[in-house]
Amino acid sequence: MAQRNEPVYEALRQWRQAQAVDLRIPPFQIIPNTVLNDIACMLPQDGGALSRVPDIEPATLAEHGAAILQIVKQSAGTVQPQRSLAQYSYTGRHTGVNSASQQ
C-alpha cells in the first residue's frame, strides 16, 4: 500500500473527532484508525474507490462517504480552488514575432 498522506490523515481524524463529539460516541465507533489510515494511503477520489478501502462499512459509506471524499480531495490538494482571470499575472509581452524569425 502507498505511504500515508499525513495532511489527509490528520484532517480525517479532526473530522471524526468532531463527529464523535456531536454524536457523543467514541471516535473509533465512527471509523476505526485502521480505516482512516487506509483512506489516507489510498486517497480515493470517488465512491467506488472509497468502497474498496478495506474494512469500510456500508453504513459508513452511506452516512459519511461524501464528507470523507471531500476531506480527501481538499486535504490531498486534488481540488483546485477556482481562479478568476484577475489572479493570473501577465509577465511577458507579445510582439507578434517569434525568436526564430529575429535571427
PEURZI-V706844 format. One record per helix or strand of 2 or more residues. SS is the DSSP state (2 for helix, 1 for strand). FROM is the first residue (numbers start at 1). TO is the last residue. If there is no record, write none. Layout:
ss:from:to
SS:FROM:TO
SS:FROM:TO
This chain:
ss:from:to
2:6:23
2:27:30
2:33:42
2:47:51
2:58:75
2:85:87
2:99:102
